[in-house]
């Protein structure tokens, strides 16, 4: 709470809530909530957890160059990460799941964080695809057009840079080795080499057009499943919009959640969601009630399951604080990070240490 980014996020959340809830009649919202048929949350939450399984498979596919891991091994780690995103600001849960993966399976944080960034880039591209596909049927509110165009440029540029890195790893390796040997003191060079080598390994799936297509297809399935949850929750309320409108809402809401906000995406989730529903004739009170319930259905179940997995994995709040500290400090170093005392998995490949990575990285690249 001492960091300025946290307070900037809180201010953004408050500003968006003021915009979204201006002129709202709370008694109408309460009436709509009382009349909601919340049994529709059951299939909605169920399909969401199916999408989490697909997310786990996708992450395993991206992690193959570092270490093959199954959906069963990754599911709990992914859920713990989403719990961290829900209760810490600045998506610290992304670092938390890399932290847990390092602790449990020995995968270097720099390698897994590179794959996490790739996930976010592909998610962003799918969101922009949703916007492009639905615009002829569900025009975007004028106030959000420039913001979405800005996201388009950022995601496109970032993915282009990642493709260049993955396509020319030897050139990149020579470049950062020169920089490390020239600019850093001797004691920091091994750690810097290890982190950057592992990060490049984490991007190797982009070298194959087939792998890139598979990642993009699985990302599309994930977000279609999440939109299906929006559709199920909609049936709990007394309004109906086309599935294309919910695709647009899914895309814009999730693009907005990349903006700094208070923990749990307060405001950045609600303001665009309410605005898009109002654009298509849903009354403000009804749109607000739906968006609040939808946000709770997305936030609460995965947070509770993540807390259960955290206890099962013998993780403590100190571990979560450490992951959040690493996120705030912008470091993916594995220094002084212990491995869990777990029996070896006979189906798993041997753990990769920083030393063996440095010896073998030339062959991998």
C-alpha positions in Angstrom: 0.0 0.0 0.0 3.1 2.3 0.2 3.6 2.1 -3.6 2.2 4.8 -5.8 1.0 2.4 -8.4 -1.5 0.9 -5.9 -3.0 4.3 -5.2 -3.2 5.2 -8.9 -5.1 2.0 -9.4 -7.5 2.9 -6.5 -8.1 6.4 -8.0 -8.8 4.9 -11.4 -11.3 2.4 -9.9 -13.1 5.2 -8.0 -13.3 7.4 -11.0 -14.7 4.6 -13.2 -17.3 3.7 -10.5 -18.4 7.3 -10.3 -18.9 7.4 -14.1 -20.7 4.1 -14.2 -23.0 4.6 -11.2 -23.9 8.3 -11.8 -27.7 8.7 -11.5 -28.2 5.1 -10.4 -31.3 4.2 -8.5 -30.0 1.7 -5.9 -33.6 0.6 -4.9 -34.1 -0.6 -8.6 -30.8 -2.5 -8.5 -31.8 -4.2 -5.3 -35.2 -5.2 -6.8 -33.5 -6.7 -9.9 -31.1 -8.6 -7.6 -34.0 -10.0 -5.6 -35.8 -11.1 -8.7 -32.7 -12.8 -10.2 -32.8 -16.6 -10.7 -29.3 -17.4 -9.4 -29.6 -21.1 -10.3 -28.1 -20.0 -13.6 -24.8 -19.3 -11.8 -24.3 -23.1 -11.5 -23.7 -23.8 -15.3 -22.0 -20.5 -15.6 -19.4 -21.3 -12.9 -19.0 -24.8 -14.3 -18.2 -23.7 -17.8 -15.7 -21.2 -16.3 -13.8 -24.0 -14.6 -13.7 -25.9 -17.8 -12.0 -22.9 -19.4 -9.5 -22.9 -16.5 -8.6 -26.5 -17.5 -8.1 -25.3 -21.1 -5.9 -22.5 -19.7 -3.8 -25.1 -17.8 -3.4 -27.2 -21.0 -2.3 -24.1 -23.0 0.2 -23.1 -20.3 1.6 -26.7 -20.3 2.0 -26.4 -24.1 3.9 -23.2 -23.8 6.1 -24.7 -21.0 7.2 -27.7 -23.0 10.6 -26.3 -24.0 11.3 -25.7 -20.3 9.6 -28.8 -18.8 6.6 -31.0 -19.9 3.8 -30.8 -17.3 0.3 -32.1 -17.4 -3.1 -30.4 -16.9 -3.4 -32.2 -13.5 0.0 -30.8 -12.4 -0.8 -27.2 -13.6 -4.5 -26.8 -12.7 -3.9 -26.0 -9.1 -1.0 -23.6 -9.9 -3.2 -21.7 -12.4 -6.0 -21.4 -9.9 -3.7 -20.1 -7.3 -2.4 -17.5 -9.7 -6.0 -16.3 -10.5 -6.7 -16.1 -6.8 -3.6 -13.9 -6.5 -4.8 -11.7 -9.3 -8.1 -11.3 -7.5 -6.7 -10.2 -4.2 -3.4 -8.4 -5.1 -3.2 -5.3 -7.4 -1.2 -5.2 -10.7 -1.8 -8.9 -11.6 0.7 -10.1 -9.0 -0.9 -13.5 -9.4 1.0 -14.0 -12.6 4.2 -13.9 -10.7 2.6 -16.0 -7.9 2.0 -18.9 -10.2 5.5 -18.7 -11.6 6.7 -18.6 -8.0 4.6 -21.7 -7.2 5.8 -23.5 -10.3 9.4 -22.9 -9.4 8.8 -24.0 -5.9 7.0 -27.1 -6.8 8.5 -28.3 -10.1 11.8 -26.4 -10.4 10.9 -24.4 -13.6 12.9 -21.2 -13.7 10.6 -18.2 -13.0 12.1 -16.2 -15.9 11.1 -19.0 -18.3 7.6 -19.4 -17.0 7.0 -15.7 -16.8 7.9 -15.4 -20.5 5.1 -17.9 -21.2 2.7 -16.0 -19.0 3.4 -12.8 -21.0 2.7 -14.8 -24.2 -0.6 -15.9 -22.7 -1.6 -12.3 -22.0 -0.6 -11.2 -25.5 -2.7 -14.0 -27.2 -5.6 -13.2 -24.8 -5.4 -9.6 -25.9 -5.3 -10.5 -29.6 -8.4 -12.7 -29.1 -10.2 -9.8 -27.4 -9.4 -7.6 -30.3 -10.6 -10.3 -32.7 -13.9 -10.4 -30.7 -14.2 -6.7 -31.1 -13.5 -6.9 -34.9 -15.9 -9.8 -35.4 -18.8 -8.3 -33.4 -18.6 -4.6 -34.5 -20.9 -5.1 -37.6 -23.6 -6.5 -35.2 -22.7 -4.7 -31.9 -21.2 -1.3 -32.4 -18.7 -0.2 -29.8 -19.7 2.8 -27.6 -17.9 5.9 -29.0 -16.1 6.6 -25.7 -14.3 3.3 -25.9 -13.2 3.3 -29.6 -9.9 5.1 -29.0 -9.0 3.0 -26.0 -9.5 -0.2 -28.0 -7.5 1.2 -30.9 -4.7 2.0 -28.4 -4.8 -1.6 -27.1 -4.6 -2.9 -30.7 -1.4 -1.0 -31.3 0.2 -2.1 -28.0 -0.6 -5.8 -28.4 0.4 -5.9 -32.0 3.8 -4.2 -31.4 4.5 -6.4 -28.4 3.7 -9.6 -30.3 5.9 -8.5 -33.2 8.8 -8.0 -30.8 8.3 -11.4 -29.3 8.2 -13.0 -32.8 11.5 -11.3 -33.6 13.0 -12.5 -30.3 11.8 -16.1 -30.9 12.9 -16.1 -34.6 16.5 -14.8 -34.0 17.5 -16.3 -30.6 21.2 -16.6 -31.5 21.4 -13.0 -32.4 19.5 -11.9 -29.3 21.7 -14.1 -27.1 24.8 -12.6 -28.5 23.4 -9.1 -28.0 22.5 -9.5 -24.3 25.6 -11.5 -23.6 27.6 -8.5 -24.8 25.5 -6.2 -22.7 25.9 -8.3 -19.6 29.6 -8.7 -19.9 30.1 -5.0 -20.7 27.7 -3.3 -18.3 27.2 -5.6 -15.3 29.6 -6.3 -12.4 31.0 -9.9 -12.3 28.8 -11.0 -9.4 25.6 -10.2 -11.2 26.5 -11.8 -14.6 25.6 -15.4 -13.9 22.1 -14.5 -12.6 21.5 -12.1 -15.6 22.6 -14.8 -18.1 20.4 -17.4 -16.5 17.3 -15.2 -16.4 17.6 -14.1 -20.0 18.5 -17.5 -21.3 15.4 -19.0 -19.6 13.2 -16.2 -20.8 14.2 -16.8 -24.5 13.6 -20.6 -23.9 10.1 -19.7 -22.7 9.3 -18.0 -26.1 10.4 -20.9 -28.3 6.8 -21.9 -29.1 6.6 -18.8 -31.3 9.2 -20.3 -33.7 6.7 -22.8 -35.1 3.6 -21.6 -37.1 1.8 -24.8 -36.0 2.5 -24.1 -32.3 1.4 -20.4 -32.7 -1.8 -21.5 -34.4 -2.6 -24.0 -31.6 -2.0 -21.4 -28.9 -4.2 -18.9 -30.7 -7.0 -21.5 -31.2 -6.9 -22.6 -27.6 -7.0 -18.9 -26.5 -10.1 -18.5 -28.6 -11.8 -21.5 -27.0 -11.0 -20.1 -23.6 -12.6 -16.8 -24.2 -15.6 -18.3 -26.0 -16.1 -20.4 -22.9 -15.9 -17.3 -20.7 -18.5 -15.5 -22.9 -20.7 -18.6 -22.5 -20.6 -17.9 -18.7 -21.7 -14.3 -19.4 -24.6 -15.9 -21.4 -25.6 -18.2 -18.6 -25.6 -15.5 -16.0 -27.6 -13.3 -18.3 -30.5 -15.8 -18.1 -30.7 -15.1 -14.3 -31.9 -11.6 -15.2 -34.9 -10.2 -17.1 -33.1 -9.1 -20.2 -31.6 -10.6 -23.3 -29.0 -9.5 -25.8 -27.3 -11.3 -28.7 -24.3 -13.5 -28.0 -22.3 -11.0 -30.1 -23.0 -8.3 -27.6 -21.7 -10.5 -24.8 -18.6 -11.2 -26.9 -18.0 -7.5 -27.2 -18.6 -7.0 -23.5 -16.1 -9.8 -22.7 -13.5 -8.3 -24.9 -13.8 -4.7 -23.7 -14.1 -5.6 -20.0 -11.0 -7.8 -20.1 -9.0 -5.2 -22.1 -9.9 -2.7 -19.4 -8.8 -5.0 -16.6 -5.2 -4.6 -17.9 -5.4 -1.0 -16.7 -4.2 -0.4 -13.1 -7.1 -0.7 -10.6 -7.9 -1.6 -7.1 -7.6 -5.3 -6.3 -10.2 -7.5 -7.9 -10.6 -5.2 -11.0 -13.2 -3.0 -9.2 -14.4 -0.3 -11.6 -12.3 -1.5 -14.6 -14.7 -4.5 -14.9 -17.9 -2.7 -14.0 -17.8 0.6 -16.0 -17.3 -0.8 -19.5 -19.6 -3.7 -18.8 -22.5 -1.5 -17.7 -21.8 1.0 -20.6 -22.0 -1.7 -23.3 -25.2 -3.2 -21.9 -26.8 0.3 -21.8 -25.7 0.8 -25.4 -28.0 -2.1 -26.3 -31.0 -1.0 -24.4 -30.5 -2.6 -21.0 -31.6 -0.2 -18.2 -28.8 1.1 -16.0 -30.1 -0.6 -12.8 -30.5 -4.0 -14.5 -27.1 -3.7 -16.3 -25.5 -2.8 -12.9 -27.1 -5.7 -11.1 -26.1 -8.2 -13.8 -22.5 -6.9 -14.0 -22.1 -7.0 -10.2 -23.4 -10.6 -10.0 -21.2 -11.6 -13.0 -18.1 -10.1 -11.4 -18.9 -11.9 -8.1 -19.4 -15.2 -10.0 -16.0 -14.7 -11.7 -14.2 -13.6 -8.6 -15.5 -15.7 -5.7 -15.4 -19.3 -6.8 -11.8 -19.3 -8.3 -10.6 -17.3 -5.2 -12.0 -19.8 -2.8 -10.6 -22.7 -4.8 -7.3 -21.0 -5.0 -7.2 -20.6 -1.2 -8.0 -24.3 -0.9 -5.1 -25.2 -3.2 -2.8 -22.8 -1.4 -3.5 -24.6 1.9 -3.1 -28.0 0.2 0.3 -27.0 -1.2 1.4 -25.7 2.2 1.7 -22.1 0.9 1.5 -19.3 3.3 0.6 -15.6 3.0 4.3 -14.9 3.2 4.8 -16.8 -0.1 2.1 -14.6 -1.6 3.7 -11.5 -0.2 7.0 -12.6 -1.6 5.5 -13.1 -5.1 3.9 -9.7 -4.9 7.2 -8.2 -3.8 8.9 -9.7 -6.8 6.2 -8.3 -9.1 6.5 -4.9 -7.6 10.4 -5.1 -7.9 10.2 -6.3 -11.5 12.4 -9.3 -10.8 12.1 -12.9 -11.9 15.3 -14.1 -10.2 15.2 -17.5 -8.6 17.8 -16.5 -5.9 17.1 -17.9 -2.5 13.8 -19.5 -3.6 13.4 -22.9 -2.1 12.0 -25.9 -3.8 9.1 -27.8 -2.1 10.0 -31.0 -0.3 8.0 -33.2 -2.5 8.7 -36.7 -3.8 10.0 -36.7 -7.4 7.5 -37.3 -10.2 8.7 -40.5 -12.0 7.0 -39.2 -15.2 8.7 -35.9 -15.1 11.9 -34.9 -16.8 14.9 -34.0 -14.6 14.9 -30.6 -13.1 16.8 -27.9 -15.0 19.3 -25.9 -12.9 20.7 -22.5 -13.9 24.1 -24.1 -14.4 22.8 -26.8 -16.8 20.7 -24.2 -18.6 23.8 -22.1 -19.3 25.7 -25.1 -20.7 22.7 -26.3 -22.8 21.1 -23.1 -23.9 23.1 -22.9 -27.2 21.7 -26.4 -28.2 18.1 -25.4 -27.2 18.2 -22.1 -29.1 
